[in-house]
Amino acid sequence: MGQPGVAKSRLAHSIPEVLLGSVLGISALSLFVWTYLRDVPTRTYFRPLVTVSVMLVILLNGHDLRSEELLHRIANYLNLARSCSGYAAYRRERDRFSRIAS
């Protein structure tokens, strides 16, 4: 049925993990806002940027986005995955789970 540690890590995060994730998310959004405001058009549309960002946070809160799988598929499509160190482990796990599911 898989490793219990992996399942546990998908369900709960420690306080340092949550704080680190929050810092990374806020940093990424800050970088985006800084880049957006650096090239200011004649009229700055800051309110829609904040509104859309807050709406995404609210709408996606608690949803499993499966972004790791999506990023692996994109890398595989672009033939970038072979240069990644975790590619072989990902393929082994994916193949193992596909055999279990069938």
C-alpha positions in Angstrom: 0.0 0.0 0.0 3.0 2.3 0.0 5.1 3.8 2.6 3.3 5.3 5.6 5.8 8.1 5.9 4.9 9.4 2.4 1.2 9.3 3.1 1.7 11.1 6.4 3.8 13.8 4.8 1.0 14.5 2.3 -1.6 15.0 5.0 0.2 17.1 7.7 3.0 19.6 7.8 5.0 20.8 10.7 5.0 24.4 11.7 8.5 25.1 10.1 7.3 23.6 6.8 4.2 25.8 6.8 6.3 28.9 7.7 8.8 28.1 5.0 6.1 27.5 2.4 4.5 30.8 3.4 7.8 32.7 3.1 8.4 31.1 -0.3 4.9 31.9 -1.5 5.0 35.5 -0.3 8.5 35.9 -1.7 7.4 34.7 -5.1 4.3 37.0 -5.1 6.5 39.9 -3.9 8.9 39.3 -6.8 6.0 39.2 -9.2 4.6 42.5 -7.8 8.0 44.2 -7.8 8.5 43.2 -11.5 4.9 44.3 -12.3 5.3 47.7 -10.6 8.9 48.3 -12.0 7.5 48.5 -15.5 4.6 50.8 -14.6 2.2 51.5 -17.4 0.5 54.9 -17.6 -2.1 53.6 -15.1 -1.1 51.0 -12.5 -3.6 48.1 -12.1 -2.6 47.1 -8.6 -6.1 46.4 -7.3 -6.9 43.7 -9.9 -3.5 42.0 -9.2 -4.2 41.8 -5.5 -7.8 40.8 -6.1 -6.9 37.9 -8.4 -4.1 36.7 -6.1 -6.4 36.7 -3.1 -9.2 34.9 -5.0 -6.7 32.2 -6.1 -5.6 31.7 -2.5 -9.2 31.4 -1.3 -10.4 29.2 -4.2 -7.4 26.8 -4.1 -7.1 26.5 -0.3 -7.3 22.9 0.7 -7.3 21.5 -2.8 -4.8 18.9 -4.1 -3.3 20.4 -7.2 -1.0 17.5 -8.1 1.5 20.1 -9.3 4.5 17.6 -9.0 2.9 15.3 -11.5 2.1 18.1 -13.8 5.6 19.4 -13.7 7.0 16.0 -14.3 4.8 15.6 -17.4 5.9 19.0 -18.7 9.5 18.2 -18.2 9.0 14.8 -19.9 7.3 16.4 -22.8 10.1 19.0 -23.2 12.6 16.2 -22.7 14.1 17.9 -19.7 13.5 15.2 -17.2 16.5 13.0 -18.0 18.8 15.7 -16.7 17.1 15.8 -13.3 18.4 13.7 -10.5 15.0 12.6 -9.2 13.7 11.5 -12.6 14.7 7.8 -12.2 13.1 7.6 -8.8 10.0 9.3 -10.1 9.7 6.8 -12.9 10.2 3.8 -10.6 7.5 5.0 -8.2 5.1 5.8 -11.0 5.6 2.4 -12.6 5.2 0.7 -9.3 1.9 2.5 -8.5 0.6 1.8 -12.0 1.3 -1.9 -11.6 -0.5 -1.8 -8.2 -3.5 0.0 -9.6 -4.0 -2.3 -12.5 
